[in-house]
Amino acid sequence: NLIEEITGDLSIYNISNFDGLYGLRTIGGDFNVAFRSSCNRLLSFEGLNNLEVIGGDFNCHYSGWSSSDSGKSSGFADKDFGKLNKLKSIGGDLIVELFPYRPGNLTSLNGLENLSSIGGGIHTEYLSSLEGLSGIKEVQSLYIEDASNIEGLSNLKRVCGDVSLINGSFDSFNGLR
């Protein structure tokens, strides 16, 4: 039997894949993914292909690159969130923090096009593109640091709180039309 629901939080630290969670459809609380470069592995969201609902925050955090990590195969195996393409709802915040640079292949939120509800805010750091959030029409707050493309927010109609755009290299605010 496969687990279909976790009513509380799911916190994963320094594990390279989610094999065995193919039946998981709902996380009732927060979904926390933290990964450090010192693990010398590539992280993939493979195994979460049926996840539809996160009741709390979705927090994806990568950190820890240093000069001693040079040459290691660490970071994200996936270039986007395509393995999470059935995700429809996040009850809290969507947080993607990639420190101190864009690790591996992950550059966008592509794959989250079926995501139609974020109950909290969007917070990204060092993610090149916000492509993939076209289903989002309202959020509580928006914090974007070091992005080069905000076009993925083209259907966003309302931010109920603060908007912070920091160190962006985008040419216009067309993603916020």
C-alpha positions, 0 to 999 in steps of 0.5 A, a space after each residue: 500500500 502506498 501512503 496517500 495522505 500525511 496530515 501533518 508536516 513532511 520535512 525532507 533534509 538531504 535526501 536525493 529523491 522521493 521514491 516510494 511516495 508515488 501515492 502521496 496526494 495530500 500533505 496537510 501541513 508544511 512541505 519542507 525540502 532542505 538540501 546542502 551541496 555537501 551531500 554530493 547528490 542531485 535532488 529530484 522531485 521524482 516520486 511526488 508525481 501525484 501530489 495535489 495539495 500542500 495544506 501549509 507552506 511549500 519551502 524548498 531551500 538549497 544552500 551551502 556551496 563553498 570553494 571546497 565543493 568545487 567539482 561536486 555533483 550537487 544541486 537539482 537534477 530537475 530543471 523545473 518543478 515538472 514532477 509536481 505537475 499535479 499540484 493544485 493548491 498550497 495553503 500557505 507560502 511558496 518559498 524557493 530559496 537557492 543560496 548562494 547561487 543557482 545550483 544545478 539545473 533548477 531555473 524556473 517554476 515551470 511544471 506548476 502550471 496546474 497550481 491555481 491557489 496559494 493561500 500565502 505569499 510567493 518568496 523566491 531568491 536566486 531563481 531565474 524565472 517565475 515561469 510556471 505560475 500562470 494559474 495564480 491570480 491572488 497572493 498575500 505577498 510577493 518577494 522576488 530576489 535576483 530574478 531575470 524573468 517575472 513573466 510567469 506572474 502575468 495572470 496575477 491580479 491582486 497582492 493583498 500585502 507587500 511587494 518586494 522586487 530586489 536586484 532583478 535583472 528584468 527589463 520591465 514589469 510586464 509579468 505584473 500587468 
